[in-house]
Amino acid sequence: MTAPVAPEADWEKAPGLLDGAKELTLGPEECDLAYWITSVAQGTLRDRGVTGHHESALTPDFLKAPGPLREALVLEFGFRALAEELATRLLGHYVSIAPGIPQMEFYATQLIDEARHARVFRQHLVELGVPANTLLKDIEEMARDYRKRVLDPVVDFTLDIVRDQADFPGGVAVFAIIIEGVLAPAAELSERKWTPLSPATGEISRGTAIDEIRHLTVASTILRDHVIEHPEYKPRLLEILRSGVKLWDEIPDREFVIHREELFQEGMFQHADRIGDYEIWPGVRLLDTTAEQRYDMAERWTDEMAEVRMDYMGLPVGVLASEAGA
């Protein structure tokens, strides 16, 4: 008998990333290895395991032709592929220091999730016409500055906590609240803006978002339970979060995102007939938005999601306030 797929992992029933991350409650005991095999590998990824999208969800020919829209997508998925690869490598440390079997199994599955994300992002670049035999070199070259200025500082910060200090809950906080908490809304934006243009691209983003819901909610439960059991750890946790926010304030991620959003802006007007009256969020047509508005909305989503998750963990949301923003 086939085990039922959990609703939050079901392709048709799963909520969007923002709603799921704000409303669902999941823990490592629920999202163990058996859950991943039945609900993720045999559920979310059914018929989508190779490319991240169903074979009927096609990559349109116009995205394979040179132009600003293709360039925006190549940059976006190239950068995300590298970020997910580095995340995969980081998660090996989480598996090795996990305090119990449930946590170990969950982070082993998250490691596979992130490795899969990197793979499907890379595969999509091949579908867009990037030569497979030079793919890794091409990603390395296009993302060299991004890696040096954005990713490497985050990796170093995380390694100091999870590898050098072997602080598991601290590492959970960095990965879930600082790294994924900041990047997840951008992933939500990606799904929304590419869906009317490319069925394949939209499905890839949809699949990764379903995974991110699980990553964010389980990590929140791990931290909530740890603070309840070890209230003396709370000051340490808050200090890690403050340091993480300070790090993001110093990282120039905005310039990289705005650059590709401006390319997207140029490209979407060239294909306005394909987008039509599609709304990127309720009451707002995608064609009526600017690069800055889309970026600012992703930041607003970050704040909304953080407020809900921090409240769930019994932590003050003010600790995540950006000094730069203030």
VENFENWO-V247171 format. One record per helix or strand of 2 or more residues. SS is the DSSP state (2 for helix, 1 for strand). FROM is the first residue (numbers start at 0). LEN is the number of residues. If there is no record, write none. Layout:
SS:FROM:LEN
SS:FROM:LEN
This chain:
2:6:3
2:16:7
2:32:12
2:60:3
2:67:30
2:100:27
2:131:11
2:143:21
2:167:28
2:198:31
2:230:20
2:252:18
2:271:4
1:278:3
1:283:2
2:285:3
2:290:23
2:316:4
